Amino acid sequence: MSNPLEAHCEIVIATTIGKAWSDWFDDFEVTQEGTRSRLVGTIVDQAALHGVLGRLRDLGIPILDVHITPQSANAEDR
């Protein structure tokens, strides 16, 4: 049974970072898109989301977009 608080998360940032940063961002998949990067992964709760956003803040990386989709919504789409 999955955690009802888990959610799919996509964060777009205004700089490029390499895939090596994935471990530092809670194993989010990192992809480059021109001059931006997209971090995609699963968050287990709000504290985990704030952890990732806090790391971006600490690095001074501008956040362009954050999109959260609850896992329960993903299951309904199937």
N, C-alpha and C positions, 0 to 999 in steps of 0.2 A: 504494500500500500504506500502511495507517495505522500509526501508532506503537503498538506493543503495550502501551505504558505509559499511553497516553491513557485518560482516564476521564471519564464524565459526573459532574458534581458539583453538589449542591444544598446550600446553606448557609442556614439560617434564623437571623436575628438578632433581638434583642429591642428593636428600634427601627425607625422608618421612615426610609428614605433615598430620595432621588429617583433617577430613571433617569440623571441627569447623572453619577452616581457610577460608572456602568458602565465608563468608560475607566480609572478608578483601580483597579478590581478586575479587571484582565486581560480586559476586554470581557465580563464576566459580565452576563447579562440581570438587571436588578433590577426586581422587582415588589413592590408593597405589599400586605399582607394584614392589615388592621386596624391594630394597633399594632406589627406586625412587618414585616420585609421578607424576601424570598427572593431569593438570588443563585443563578443557574443558568448553568452553562457547562461548558466542557471544560478539564480540566487535562492537561498533557502529561507531567508527572512529579511526584514528591513535592516537589521544590523549588518548583514552581509552586504547589502546594497550600499549602505553608508560607508562601509569599509572600503569598497572599491572607489566610490566617489571621493572619499577622503584621500586616498592614495593619489588620485589624479590632481586633487587640489594641492596636496603637498608638493607635487612635482611642478605645479604651476601650469598644468596643461588645460587649455580651454575646452569645456564640454559643449558640443554643438547640439546634441540630441540624446535623449534617453527614452527608450521605449520598453515598457514592461507588459508582458502578457502572462496572466496567471496560467499555471499548468492545467487547471480545470477547464479553461477556455480552449487550450490547445487540444485536449481530449475530445471536446465537443465538435471540433472542426473535422475530425477524422471520419 
